[in-house]
Amino acid sequence: QVRLVESGGGSVQVGGSLTLSCATSGFTINTHNMAWFRQAPGKEREGVANIDNDGTNGGTGYVPSVKGRFTISRDDAKSTLYLQMNDLKPEDTAMYYCAAGFSGRYSDYVDRGIFESGWYNYWGQGTQVTVSS
């Protein structure tokens, strides 16, 4: 059984920081690309960041609104994905989901503004992030 379990969400003041974690099991994480998505009430789901499994074929990609503030990373030995979020803004308030998909040069597409949820076949249950003024 495949499981992706997010943690680390909570409430933070504007300008603060949070680190999200996604603990995975039931699949081989080192053969998969990993990503973070988010969704706020009344808005469509948007991709936040992607990290490829093969450093020789890609790397990391970010949606423009978080680039320079968020950092995605992975520790395959611990089967865990991370998202470091700095300088948080009220517009970052959302439910954050981690996801896994088969390997490829996803980061190249993300950097060009193409980021599709259909690339990913495994999803977590989400963790809430709330940023207050």
C-alpha positions in Angstrom: 0.0 0.0 0.0 1.3 3.4 -1.1 1.3 6.1 1.5 2.4 9.7 1.5 1.9 11.5 4.8 2.5 15.3 5.1 3.4 17.1 8.3 4.7 20.4 9.5 1.8 22.7 8.7 0.4 25.2 11.1 -0.2 28.9 11.7 2.6 31.5 11.2 2.9 35.3 11.0 3.7 37.1 7.8 7.4 36.9 7.1 7.8 33.7 9.1 9.1 30.2 8.1 7.8 26.7 8.0 9.2 23.3 6.9 6.9 20.7 5.5 7.7 17.0 5.4 6.3 14.1 3.4 7.0 10.6 4.7 6.5 8.0 2.0 6.2 4.2 1.9 5.0 1.4 -0.4 6.9 2.5 -3.6 10.5 3.1 -4.6 11.0 6.8 -4.0 14.4 7.0 -5.8 12.8 6.2 -9.2 10.1 8.9 -8.8 9.9 12.6 -9.2 8.4 14.4 -6.2 6.3 17.6 -6.0 4.3 19.9 -3.7 0.9 21.3 -4.7 -1.4 23.6 -2.9 -5.1 24.6 -3.0 -7.0 27.4 -1.2 -10.8 27.5 -0.9 -12.4 28.8 -4.1 -9.2 28.4 -6.1 -7.9 25.6 -8.3 -5.0 23.4 -7.3 -1.6 24.8 -8.4 1.8 23.2 -8.5 4.4 24.8 -6.1 7.7 22.9 -6.6 9.0 19.8 -8.3 12.3 17.9 -7.8 13.4 15.3 -10.3 14.8 11.9 -9.2 17.8 12.1 -11.6 20.1 15.0 -11.1 21.8 14.4 -14.4 18.5 15.0 -16.3 17.0 17.8 -14.3 16.8 19.4 -10.9 14.2 21.6 -9.2 11.5 23.9 -10.6 9.2 26.4 -8.9 6.1 28.3 -9.6 7.1 32.0 -10.0 5.2 33.2 -7.0 7.4 31.2 -4.6 10.8 31.2 -6.4 13.5 32.5 -4.1 11.4 31.9 -1.0 10.7 28.2 -1.1 13.2 25.3 -1.4 12.2 21.7 -2.2 14.6 18.8 -1.3 14.5 15.1 -0.8 16.2 12.5 1.3 15.7 9.2 -0.5 17.5 7.2 2.2 14.8 8.4 4.6 12.0 8.1 2.0 11.1 11.8 2.8 10.4 14.9 0.8 10.7 18.4 2.3 9.6 22.0 1.5 11.3 24.8 3.3 9.1 28.0 3.1 10.6 31.4 4.0 9.2 34.9 4.0 5.6 33.6 4.1 2.8 35.7 2.8 -1.0 35.6 3.3 -1.3 34.4 -0.3 0.5 31.2 0.7 -2.4 30.1 2.9 -3.6 26.8 1.5 -3.7 23.0 2.0 -0.4 21.7 0.8 -0.1 18.2 -0.8 2.9 16.1 -1.7 2.8 13.9 -4.8 5.0 11.3 -6.6 5.3 10.5 -10.4 7.6 8.6 -12.7 10.9 10.1 -13.5 11.5 12.6 -16.2 12.8 16.1 -16.9 9.8 17.7 -15.1 11.8 20.7 -13.8 12.5 21.8 -17.4 8.7 22.1 -17.9 8.0 23.8 -14.6 10.6 26.4 -15.3 8.8 27.2 -18.6 5.4 27.6 -16.7 4.0 24.1 -17.4 3.1 22.2 -14.2 0.4 19.5 -14.5 -1.1 17.4 -11.6 -1.6 14.6 -14.1 2.1 13.9 -14.1 1.7 12.5 -10.6 -0.1 9.2 -9.6 0.4 9.1 -5.8 -0.9 11.8 -3.4 -0.9 12.6 0.3 -3.8 13.8 2.4 -2.5 17.3 2.9 -1.4 19.6 5.6 -2.8 23.1 6.3 -0.7 26.2 6.2 -2.2 29.5 7.5 -0.3 32.8 7.3 -1.7 35.8 9.2 -1.0 39.5 9.0 
